[in-house]
Amino acid sequence: MTVQLTNASLHHRILSTVVDRGYAPTHTELGAWFERPVGEIIAALEALADYHGVVLHPDSMEIWVVHPFSLAPTAYIVTTDDGKWWGTCAWCSLGAVELLGGSATITTQLAWSDEQVTLRLDHGKLLDTDYVVHFPIPMTQAWDNVLYTCSMMLFFKDRVAVEQWCNRFGKDRGDVRPIQQIWEFSREWYGRHLDQDWQKWSTDEASEMFARHGLEGPIWNLESSADRF
């Protein structure tokens, strides 16, 4: 039976493959799965990228990121008993743990430090809570250059370290949140990403979720819209 090629079905096939084996399917593999020529697969991938469902390499159209996973090395290694994956940022690496079953470690280096840390999560419980996450990019600008946005969402030891980092590199301080709060938020944000009927959160849905998790202020403010975030 031929599988209908939609944003949802394509996203599900890509993300489930990444979860199962650690890397994305090729254009040829997707073509065989959907019984479509590679040209149609590339066009569908471009449409999914426009929908903010994947990030593609600009020259090859290969899959670079399917949030919360990166298909190229990052500073976030998410490890379970079944394998290792790269998260795209602090927020996404927590979301990756949720999609991988809720038990994993995240190995990374704290920003403004040479200290490597391993954050442990066990059956949905975050065991290492003495860190913060910095969000310097307003959510209204997140998709202007989403890879840059992801690169700026970092784990820090504390708020003092955030201030030192911002001063050293000439960055405006954004919103600083306890890692526990972002873990709980990430679980809901990414919890449905493997659903076969997945859709991007709308801007209004995103705003409601931000508020529900206490994420308020200029960084999190979005204009009301039915558009997808």
C-alpha positions in Angstrom: 0.0 0.0 0.0 1.5 3.4 -1.0 2.0 5.8 1.9 0.6 9.3 1.2 3.4 11.8 1.0 2.5 14.7 3.4 4.4 17.0 5.8 3.2 14.7 8.6 4.1 11.4 7.0 7.5 12.6 5.8 8.4 14.1 9.1 7.3 10.9 10.9 9.5 8.8 8.6 12.5 11.0 9.0 12.3 11.4 12.8 11.4 7.7 13.5 14.4 6.7 11.4 16.7 9.0 13.3 15.4 7.7 16.6 15.8 4.0 15.4 19.2 4.2 13.9 20.8 7.5 14.7 20.9 9.1 11.3 18.5 10.3 8.6 17.2 8.4 5.6 18.6 9.3 2.2 16.5 10.7 -0.6 16.6 7.3 -2.3 15.4 5.5 0.9 12.6 8.0 1.2 11.7 7.5 -2.5 11.5 3.8 -2.0 9.4 4.1 1.2 6.8 6.5 -0.4 7.1 5.0 -3.9 7.9 8.4 -5.4 10.8 9.6 -7.7 13.6 11.3 -5.9 12.6 14.7 -7.5 9.3 14.5 -5.7 11.0 13.6 -2.4 13.3 16.7 -2.7 10.3 18.9 -3.5 8.5 17.5 -0.4 11.6 18.0 1.7 11.7 21.7 0.6 8.0 22.0 1.5 8.7 20.5 4.9 11.6 22.9 5.5 9.3 25.8 4.6 7.0 24.4 7.2 9.9 24.4 9.7 9.8 20.6 10.0 13.4 20.1 8.9 16.5 22.1 8.1 18.2 21.1 4.9 21.8 21.6 3.7 21.5 24.5 1.2 23.4 22.8 -1.6 22.6 19.1 -1.4 19.1 19.2 0.1 20.2 16.5 2.5 18.7 16.6 6.0 20.8 18.6 8.4 18.4 19.0 11.4 15.1 17.4 12.3 14.4 19.0 15.7 15.3 18.0 18.3 18.1 16.1 16.6 21.1 17.3 14.6 22.6 15.1 11.9 25.9 16.8 12.3 28.1 17.0 15.4 27.1 19.4 18.1 28.2 20.1 21.7 25.3 17.9 23.0 25.6 14.1 23.1 22.5 12.3 24.2 23.1 8.8 25.3 20.8 5.9 26.1 21.3 2.2 26.5 20.5 1.9 22.8 22.9 4.5 21.3 24.0 8.1 20.9 22.4 11.1 19.2 23.3 14.8 18.8 20.9 17.4 20.2 20.9 20.8 18.5 20.9 22.9 21.6 20.2 22.8 25.4 16.4 22.9 24.8 16.5 20.4 22.1 18.8 17.9 23.9 16.3 17.8 26.7 13.5 17.3 24.1 15.5 14.5 22.5 15.6 12.7 25.9 11.8 12.8 26.0 11.5 11.3 22.5 14.1 8.6 23.4 12.0 7.4 26.4 12.8 9.7 29.2 16.0 8.0 30.4 19.3 9.2 29.1 22.4 11.3 29.8 23.3 14.6 28.1 27.1 15.2 27.9 28.1 18.8 27.1 30.4 21.6 28.1 29.1 24.4 30.2 29.2 27.8 28.5 31.9 30.1 29.9 33.7 27.1 31.4 36.0 24.3 30.4 33.9 22.0 32.6 32.3 19.0 30.9 29.2 17.8 32.6 26.8 14.9 32.2 23.2 15.6 33.0 21.3 12.5 34.0 17.6 11.8 33.4 15.9 8.7 34.7 12.3 7.7 33.8 11.3 11.3 33.3 13.1 12.7 36.3 15.9 15.2 35.9 18.6 14.2 38.5 21.0 17.1 37.9 19.1 20.4 38.5 21.8 22.9 39.4 22.1 24.5 36.0 20.4 27.2 34.0 19.6 27.7 30.3 20.1 31.0 28.5 17.6 32.1 25.7 19.1 35.2 24.1 17.2 35.2 20.8 13.6 36.4 20.8 11.2 33.7 19.7 9.9 36.1 17.0 13.4 35.8 15.4 14.0 32.1 16.1 13.5 31.0 12.5 15.4 33.9 10.9 18.5 31.7 11.3 17.4 28.7 13.3 20.9 27.1 13.5 22.3 30.3 14.9 19.4 30.4 17.4 20.1 26.9 18.5 23.8 27.6 18.8 23.0 30.3 21.3 20.8 28.3 23.6 23.4 27.0 26.1 23.7 25.4 29.6 25.4 27.6 32.2 26.4 26.9 35.8 24.4 29.9 37.1 23.2 33.4 36.2 26.6 34.9 37.1 28.2 32.8 34.4 25.6 34.0 31.9 26.5 37.6 32.7 30.2 37.0 32.3 29.6 35.2 29.0 27.4 38.0 27.6 29.9 40.7 28.7 32.9 38.9 27.2 31.3 38.3 23.8 29.2 41.5 23.5 25.8 39.7 23.6 22.6 41.0 25.2 21.4 38.9 28.1 18.2 37.3 27.3 16.0 35.1 29.5 17.7 32.7 32.0 15.7 29.8 33.2 16.3 26.9 35.6 17.0 23.6 33.8 14.2 21.9 35.6 11.7 24.3 34.2 13.0 23.8 30.6 13.0 20.1 31.0 9.3 20.2 31.9 8.6 22.5 29.0 10.7 20.4 26.6 8.7 17.3 27.4 5.5 18.9 26.3 7.0 20.8 23.3 8.5 17.7 21.8 6.3 15.1 23.3 4.1 14.8 20.1 6.9 15.1 17.5 6.8 11.3 16.8 3.0 11.3 16.3 2.0 10.2 12.8 -0.4 13.1 12.6 2.2 15.6 13.8 1.8 19.3 13.0 3.9 22.2 14.0 2.6 24.2 16.9 0.8 27.3 15.7 2.0 30.6 17.0 -1.0 30.8 19.3 -0.4 27.3 20.6 3.2 28.1 21.2 2.3 31.3 23.1 -0.2 29.3 25.3 2.5 26.7 26.0 5.1 29.3 26.9 2.6 30.8 29.4 1.6 27.5 30.8 5.2 26.8 31.7 5.9 30.3 33.1 7.9 31.4 30.1 7.0 35.0 29.9 8.7 38.3 29.0 10.1 39.9 25.8 12.0 36.8 24.7 8.9 34.7 24.6 6.3 37.2 23.3 4.7 36.2 20.0 2.1 38.1 18.0 -1.2 36.2 17.8 -1.4 34.3 14.6 -2.6 31.0 13.1 0.7 30.6 11.4 3.0 27.7 12.4 5.8 28.6 14.7 
